[in-house]
Amino acid sequence: MFYVCSRYNIIIENCKVLNLLLLLIYMKHRIFVAINLPEKVKKTLLNYQTKLPNFPIKWTKKENMHITLVFIGLVKDENIPKICEAVKRACAQYKSFKINLNEISYGPPQKLPPRMIWARGEQSDELVNLKTGLEKYLIESEVGFIEDNKKFHTHVTLGRIRTWEWKRIEPEERPEIVEETDLDFEVNSIEVMESTLKRTGAEYDQLLSVKLS
């Protein structure tokens, strides 16, 4: 017998697997730490999306645009206050700083087919230090966070490419996407966010906003 999990729109063959999956989904929260963008920056990035109306991509909604600093993953209810406390402690150590989004391109670099179109930002010392501090306090909070060793890219995901459709486009017809931008904004706070996966895509809820010192 097959079972359909509507929240993730997938078919599961085994009842025990279904029960385990439901247990993981409904007893845990998908948590990450992010920088939410000013409305003016979101509107500018949203305007770029209109330049590629027929491109095989699922565009990010304006309200979902952000820079992910730390993806924590699935978290139990009782660990959310610990995460919030860790973020508060980290933010108390760092001052406000500026970010400049200076390029719109395919991402990640040198990956074919590309996974997304993103707005890349400068990798400032302030940003890297803040990310390192957040990871340090999250590890100390003992919530099960494991540091990600992947190279960090400061970026806003503008849209995720539909890979199978992109592959059907003749290589010479695929648009070259490299556009310089100059979007400066001040980072005054860091947000703890929850991501809920639905058929229409991820929906984000802000659990906590912490001012930088």
N, C-alpha and C positions, 0 to 999 in steps of 0.2 A: 504494500500500500504506500502511496505517496502523500505527503503532507505539504501544504503551502504555507510559508511564513510570510504574511502580507506586509509586515513592517520592512522586511528586506527584499521582498519580491523574489524569493527563491523557493525551489522545490527540494524537499528533504525526503529521503527514502526510508529512514529508520526512525521509529517512534522515540527510542531512547536518545538519539541524536537531537531530535526536535525538542524534547524536554530539556536537555542540557543547554541547547541554544537559547531557549526561552528563559531559562534560569539566568544565563549570563546577560541577556538583553535587559530583562525587566528588574533585576536586582542590582545592576550596576549602571554607572553614568559614564559617558564618553567625554573626558575632560581635557581641555588644553588651556594654555596661557597665551594671551595675544595682545597686540596693540591694535585697537580699533581706530579707524581713520576718520579725520574730520570730514564733514559733509561736503565741503568744497572739493576735496581731493577725490572723494567717491564719485561726484558728478562728472569731474573731468575724465576719470577712468571709464565711467559708464558711456560717455560720448565716444570713446575709442571703439567700443563694441559695435557701434552702428556702422563703422567703416567696412565691416566684413559680414554683411547680412546673410550670405549664402555659404559661409564657412562651416564645415562639419565640427561643431563645437557646442558644448553646453555652457553658456555664459553664466558667470557668477552674478547673483542678484546684488543690487547696490547695497542692501542692508547687511549682506554677508561678507563684504570686502574687509580684509584684515591682514595683519602680518602675524603668523604663528611664531611664537618664541620657543615654546616648549609644548610638545604633545605628550600628555601623561598617559592617556589610554583609558581602559575601563576601570572604574573606581567604585568601591562600595560606599553606601550612604555615610557610614561612620568616618570615612577618611576625607570627606569633603571639607569639614572644618579644619582638619590638619593641613590640607593643601592651602586653604585660604590663609591660615596663620603663617605658613611658610612663605607665601607670596608677600604678605604684609612685612615680614621680617626682612626679606630681600629688598623690597622697594624702599625701606627706610635707609638703606645703605647707598642709594644712588640718586643723582639729581636729574632733573629734566634735561633733555637733549633734542637735537634736530635730526630728522631723517630726510634724505633727498632721494626720491624715486627718479632715476635718470635714464631708464631705457625700458621699452616694451619690446619683447622678443619671445621666441619659442623657449620653453624650458623643460627639464633642466638642460644645462649646456651639453652639447655633443651627444644627446640621446636621440636616437631615431628608432621608430617614429617619436616625435616629441609628445609629451604627456599633456602639455598645457600651453597657453599663452599667459605670460606673467609680466608684471611691472617690477623690474629689479631695482633694488636700492643700494646705496653705498654701505659698505660694511664698516661702520665707524667703531672706534675703540669703546665708546660709551655703550653701544648696543651689544657688542660681544661681551663686555664685562657684565652687563645686566643679565644676559642669558646665562652666563657662567654662574653668577650669583644665585639666580633662580634655581638652577639645577642643583647647586650645592645644598640649599635649604630644603629642596624637595627630597633629596636623598636622605638628609638628616631627619626628616619628618616621618620616615619609615612607613610610607603609604604604598610601597611596592614600585615606586618610580625607578626605571632603569635608564641611564643616560644614553642618548642616541649618538653613535659615533659617526653618523653620516655628516658630510660637509654641509654647513649651514649656509643658506642663501637668503639674504634679506629680500623678500618678494611678496607681492600681492597676486594671488591667482585670479586672473581675469576670466578664465574659462578653461574647461577640461576638454581636450580634443577627442572626438569619436574616432578612435584609431582605425577601425575597419573601414570607415568612410574615407578617412584621410589617405589610406593606402590605395584606394581606388582612383585617386586623382593622379594623373600622369605627372611624373617628377618635375617636368618643365613647366607645368601649370600650377604647381603649388606656390602660393604667394610667399615672397620673401618678407619676413616680419622682423624688421629692426628699425625702431623709431626712437630717436632721442627725446627725452622728456626732461622737465625741470620742475618737479613738484616737491617743494619744501614744506614741512610741517613740524610743529613742536610736539614732542611726546611728553605729556605731563602725567599720564596714568597708565597702569597695566591692568588688564581684565582677565578674570578667571571665567572661562566660557564652557558651556555644555553643548555638545553636538548631538542632535537627534536625527537619525537616518530615516527618511521617509521616501515613499515612491517618487515624490516630486523633487527629491534631493535633500541635502542636509539643511536642518534648521538650527540656528544658534540662539542660545539664551545666555545672557550675562548674569553670572552668579555673584560676582564681586568686582568692584572697581577700586583700585588702590592708587592714591596719589604718590608720585615720586617725591623725594624729600627736597 
